[in-house]
Amino acid sequence: MNCEACRIGRYQPATLSYLCQMASQMIIIPNAPAYVCDVCKQTHFDPYFVEAIDFLLARLVPQEMAKPAVRQQPVSSLSQADLLVV
């Protein structure tokens, strides 16, 4: 298939890391199927792979967002009373 960006090169199969965001977390999926132009290096991920990942993340995100966010207080802002354990 000819490259849509440079119109000279051809897409070659490759495996790359796929980055996506789930709620406030970044997810990295190694060895994702992709196509890279041999001239300009334009990249497209396999549409079936992206569709499957989107489907899985759509099922996980509502559960992730339902969990309350845990905020940790910096140690420097804790008082002496906060450090006492009963």
MDTraj code that builds the backbone (N, CA, C; nanometers):
import mdtraj as md
import numpy as np

residues = "MET ASN CYS GLU ALA CYS ARG ILE GLY ARG TYR GLN PRO ALA THR LEU SER TYR LEU CYS GLN MET ALA SER GLN MET ILE ILE ILE PRO ASN ALA PRO ALA TYR VAL CYS ASP VAL CYS LYS GLN THR HIS PHE ASP PRO TYR PHE VAL GLU ALA ILE ASP PHE LEU LEU ALA ARG LEU VAL PRO GLN GLU MET ALA LYS PRO ALA VAL ARG GLN GLN PRO VAL SER SER LEU SER GLN ALA ASP LEU LEU VAL VAL".split()
xyz = np.array([
    [0.0854, -0.1173, 0.0000],
    [0.0000, 0.0000, 0.0000],
    [0.0899, 0.1235, 0.0000],
    [0.0592, 0.2204, -0.0824],
    [0.1378, 0.3427, -0.0907],
    [0.1127, 0.4327, 0.0297],
    [0.2154, 0.5072, 0.0683],
    [0.2073, 0.5977, 0.1826],
    [0.1148, 0.7147, 0.1510],
    [0.0284, 0.7475, 0.2466],
    [-0.0645, 0.8589, 0.2295],
    [0.0034, 0.9935, 0.2517],
    [0.1146, 0.9950, 0.3247],
    [0.1826, 1.1210, 0.3562],
    [0.2753, 1.1664, 0.2432],
    [0.3702, 1.0799, 0.2053],
    [0.4698, 1.1210, 0.1050],
    [0.4319, 1.0771, -0.0367],
    [0.3422, 0.9811, -0.0484],
    [0.2957, 0.9276, -0.1767],
    [0.4080, 0.8646, -0.2601],
    [0.5222, 0.8388, -0.1977],
    [0.6334, 0.7756, -0.2683],
    [0.6600, 0.6371, -0.2107],
    [0.6705, 0.6321, -0.0777],
    [0.7057, 0.5075, -0.0096],
    [0.5901, 0.4101, 0.0006],
    [0.6249, 0.2940, 0.0522],
    [0.5265, 0.1890, 0.0747],
    [0.5311, 0.1496, 0.2218],
    [0.4140, 0.1169, 0.2762],
    [0.4063, 0.0735, 0.4161],
    [0.4630, -0.0671, 0.4304],
    [0.5475, -0.0836, 0.5318],
    [0.6067, -0.2125, 0.5626],
    [0.5585, -0.2554, 0.7016],
    [0.5301, -0.3835, 0.7219],
    [0.4870, -0.4294, 0.8543],
    [0.5990, -0.4121, 0.9573],
    [0.5599, -0.3757, 1.0781],
    [0.6559, -0.3554, 1.1867],
    [0.5849, -0.3789, 1.3200],
    [0.6613, -0.3844, 1.4264],
    [0.6038, -0.3887, 1.5611],
    [0.6614, -0.2717, 1.6394],
    [0.5721, -0.1944, 1.7017],
    [0.6104, -0.0762, 1.7770],
    [0.5389, -0.0761, 1.9108],
    [0.5816, 0.0094, 2.0002],
    [0.5116, 0.0272, 2.1270],
    [0.3918, 0.1199, 2.1040],
    [0.2771, 0.0788, 2.1558],
    [0.1536, 0.1557, 2.1416],
    [0.1257, 0.2251, 2.2741],
    [0.1106, 0.3570, 2.2711],
    [0.0824, 0.4359, 2.3905],
    [-0.0628, 0.4789, 2.3892],
    [-0.1290, 0.4631, 2.5035],
    [-0.2657, 0.5124, 2.5155],
    [-0.2892, 0.5535, 2.6610],
    [-0.3925, 0.6317, 2.6806],
    [-0.4219, 0.6831, 2.8139],
    [-0.5513, 0.6216, 2.8649],
    [-0.5477, 0.5737, 2.9901],
    [-0.6660, 0.5193, 3.0545],
    [-0.6860, 0.5962, 3.1835],
    [-0.7930, 0.6737, 3.1907],
    [-0.8177, 0.7642, 3.3037],
    [-0.6955, 0.8556, 3.3145],
    [-0.6239, 0.8510, 3.4250],
    [-0.5068, 0.9379, 3.4409],
    [-0.3757, 0.8613, 3.4240],
    [-0.3812, 0.7402, 3.3720],
    [-0.2631, 0.6562, 3.3569],
    [-0.2267, 0.6392, 3.2098],
    [-0.0980, 0.6322, 3.1836],
    [-0.0496, 0.6014, 3.0492],
    [-0.0226, 0.4515, 3.0423],
    [-0.0665, 0.3904, 2.9347],
    [-0.0460, 0.2472, 2.9148],
    [0.0429, 0.2294, 2.7927],
    [0.1432, 0.1438, 2.8069],
    [0.2338, 0.1126, 2.6968],
    [0.2163, -0.0341, 2.6627],
    [0.1843, -0.0618, 2.5375],
    [0.1683, -0.1991, 2.4907],
    [0.2819, -0.2272, 2.3939],
    [0.3775, -0.3113, 2.4346],
    [0.4915, -0.3391, 2.3457],
    [0.4518, -0.4335, 2.2317],
    [0.5285, -0.4303, 2.1262],
    [0.5126, -0.5210, 2.0120],
    [0.3746, -0.5149, 1.9477],
    [0.3208, -0.3957, 1.9334],
    [0.1920, -0.3774, 1.8673],
    [0.2122, -0.3802, 1.7165],
    [0.1220, -0.4452, 1.6435],
    [0.1368, -0.4498, 1.4977],
    [0.1121, -0.3124, 1.4350],
    [0.2026, -0.2746, 1.3465],
    [0.1933, -0.1424, 1.2836],
    [0.2470, -0.1504, 1.1415],
    [0.2311, -0.0403, 1.0699],
    [0.2853, -0.0263, 0.9347],
    [0.3629, 0.1040, 0.9297],
    [0.4872, 0.0982, 0.8777],
    [0.5752, 0.2145, 0.8715],
    [0.6180, 0.2368, 0.7274],
    [0.6078, 0.3617, 0.6817],
    [0.6518, 0.3958, 0.5464],
    [0.8035, 0.3819, 0.5374],
    [0.8507, 0.3202, 0.4317],
    [0.9949, 0.2992, 0.4168],
    [1.0695, 0.4246, 0.3718],
    [0.9972, 0.5324, 0.3383],
    [1.0628, 0.6563, 0.2974],
    [1.0515, 0.7631, 0.4069],
    [0.9293, 0.7994, 0.4441],
    [0.9101, 0.9112, 0.5384],
    [0.8863, 0.8666, 0.6823],
    [0.8746, 0.7368, 0.7060],
    [0.8554, 0.6789, 0.8401],
    [0.7193, 0.7117, 0.9015],
    [0.6210, 0.7501, 0.8184],
    [0.4835, 0.7693, 0.8655],
    [0.4352, 0.6356, 0.9227],
    [0.3695, 0.6400, 1.0388],
    [0.3300, 0.5179, 1.1089],
    [0.1786, 0.5091, 1.1242],
    [0.1259, 0.3894, 1.1017],
    [-0.0144, 0.3586, 1.1264],
    [-0.0196, 0.2256, 1.2003],
    [-0.0983, 0.2212, 1.3082],
    [-0.1159, 0.0952, 1.3786],
    [-0.2259, 0.0152, 1.3097],
    [-0.2164, -0.1166, 1.3220],
    [-0.3134, -0.2058, 1.2612],
    [-0.4534, -0.1710, 1.3128],
    [-0.5501, -0.1451, 1.2248],
    [-0.6827, -0.1013, 1.2704],
    [-0.7553, -0.2052, 1.3561],
    [-0.7343, -0.3333, 1.3315],
    [-0.7985, -0.4367, 1.4132],
    [-0.7402, -0.4373, 1.5544],
    [-0.6092, -0.4147, 1.5646],
    [-0.5445, -0.4067, 1.6951],
    [-0.5981, -0.2874, 1.7735],
    [-0.6059, -0.1707, 1.7099],
    [-0.6529, -0.0490, 1.7774],
    [-0.7983, -0.0660, 1.8215],
    [-0.8791, -0.1269, 1.7376],
    [-1.0194, -0.1500, 1.7723],
    [-1.0308, -0.2429, 1.8931],
    [-0.9498, -0.3475, 1.8971],
    [-0.9531, -0.4408, 2.0100],
    [-0.9070, -0.3729, 2.1392],
    [-0.8024, -0.2919, 2.1321],
    [-0.7530, -0.2212, 2.2506],
    [-0.8570, -0.1207, 2.2980],
    [-0.9191, -0.0462, 2.2071],
    [-1.0235, 0.0492, 2.2450],
    [-1.1402, -0.0216, 2.3131],
    [-1.1781, -0.1378, 2.2622],
    [-1.2873, -0.2152, 2.3220],
    [-1.2514, -0.2566, 2.4642],
    [-1.1304, -0.3073, 2.4826],
    [-1.0887, -0.3513, 2.6163],
    [-1.0781, -0.2349, 2.7139],
    [-1.0227, -0.1245, 2.6693],
    [-1.0091, -0.0088, 2.7583],
    [-1.1448, 0.0524, 2.7924],
    [-1.2380, 0.0484, 2.6994],
    [-1.3722, 0.1016, 2.7277],
    [-1.4398, 0.0218, 2.8376],
    [-1.4077, -0.1057, 2.8469],
    [-1.4647, -0.1889, 2.9533],
    [-1.3942, -0.1658, 3.0856],
    [-1.2698, -0.1213, 3.0843],
    [-1.1933, -0.1018, 3.2076],
    [-1.2049, 0.0382, 3.2644],
    [-1.2178, 0.1383, 3.1792],
    [-1.2171, 0.2776, 3.2251],
    [-1.3298, 0.3084, 3.3221],
    [-1.4557, 0.2677, 3.2997],
    [-1.5591, 0.3005, 3.3978],
    [-1.5287, 0.2451, 3.5362],
    [-1.4715, 0.1260, 3.5452],
    [-1.4346, 0.0688, 3.6742],
    [-1.3221, 0.1488, 3.7371],
    [-1.2276, 0.1906, 3.6580],
    [-1.1143, 0.2679, 3.7087],
    [-1.1606, 0.4044, 3.7586],
    [-1.2520, 0.4663, 3.6859],
    [-1.2981, 0.5988, 3.7250],
    [-1.3896, 0.5931, 3.8467],
    [-1.4517, 0.4773, 3.8738],
    [-1.5407, 0.4636, 3.9888],
    [-1.4631, 0.4582, 4.1200],
    [-1.3362, 0.4198, 4.1139],
    [-1.2539, 0.4133, 4.2344],
    [-1.2188, 0.5543, 4.2797],
    [-1.2280, 0.5811, 4.4102],
    [-1.1907, 0.7142, 4.4572],
    [-1.0402, 0.7365, 4.4435],
    [-1.0055, 0.8574, 4.4114],
    [-0.8640, 0.8913, 4.3975],
    [-0.7986, 0.8950, 4.5346],
    [-0.6840, 0.8337, 4.5471],
    [-0.6101, 0.8331, 4.6729],
    [-0.5054, 0.9422, 4.6664],
    [-0.5145, 1.0362, 4.7578],
    [-0.4167, 1.1448, 4.7611],
    [-0.3221, 1.1211, 4.8772],
    [-0.1969, 1.1283, 4.8481],
    [-0.0973, 1.1125, 4.9525],
    [-0.0449, 1.2492, 4.9911],
    [-0.0369, 1.2698, 5.1209],
    [0.0124, 1.3963, 5.1716],
    [0.1650, 1.3918, 5.1736],
    [0.2310, 1.4950, 5.1275],
    [0.3774, 1.4954, 5.1329],
    [0.4257, 1.4840, 5.2765],
    [0.5342, 1.4129, 5.2973],
    [0.5866, 1.3902, 5.4316],
    [0.6239, 1.5209, 5.4993],
    [0.6727, 1.6170, 5.4251],
    [0.7167, 1.7434, 5.4844],
    [0.6012, 1.8235, 5.5441],
    [0.4775, 1.7981, 5.4979],
    [0.3652, 1.8753, 5.5495],
    [0.2938, 1.8058, 5.6650],
    [0.3424, 1.6894, 5.7071],
    [0.2813, 1.6204, 5.8199],
    [0.3267, 1.6830, 5.9507],
    [0.2320, 1.6910, 6.0447],
    [0.2668, 1.7452, 6.1757],
    [0.3092, 1.6327, 6.2674],
    [0.3547, 1.6672, 6.3888],
    [0.3966, 1.5684, 6.4869],
    [0.2773, 1.4785, 6.5245],
    [0.1563, 1.5353, 6.5352],
    [0.0371, 1.4593, 6.5719],
    [0.0020, 1.3576, 6.4633],
    [0.0284, 1.3888, 6.3366],
    [-0.0008, 1.2962, 6.2275],
    [0.0884, 1.1735, 6.2323],
    [0.2067, 1.1883, 6.2911],
    [0.3027, 1.0795, 6.2942],
    [0.2818, 0.9843, 6.4105],
    [0.2016, 1.0200, 6.5078],
    [0.1763, 0.9330, 6.6221],
    [0.0864, 0.8187, 6.5834],
    [0.1241, 0.6977, 6.6217],
    [0.0452, 0.5797, 6.5937],
    [-0.0085, 0.5266, 6.7238],
    [-0.1385, 0.5026, 6.7312],
    [-0.2010, 0.4542, 6.8551],
    [-0.2103, 0.3048, 6.8515],
])
top = md.Topology()
chain = top.add_chain()
for i, resn in enumerate(residues, 1):
    res = top.add_residue(resn, chain, resSeq=i)
    for name in ("N", "CA", "C"):
        top.add_atom(name, md.element.get_by_symbol(name[0]), res)
traj = md.Trajectory(xyz[None], top)
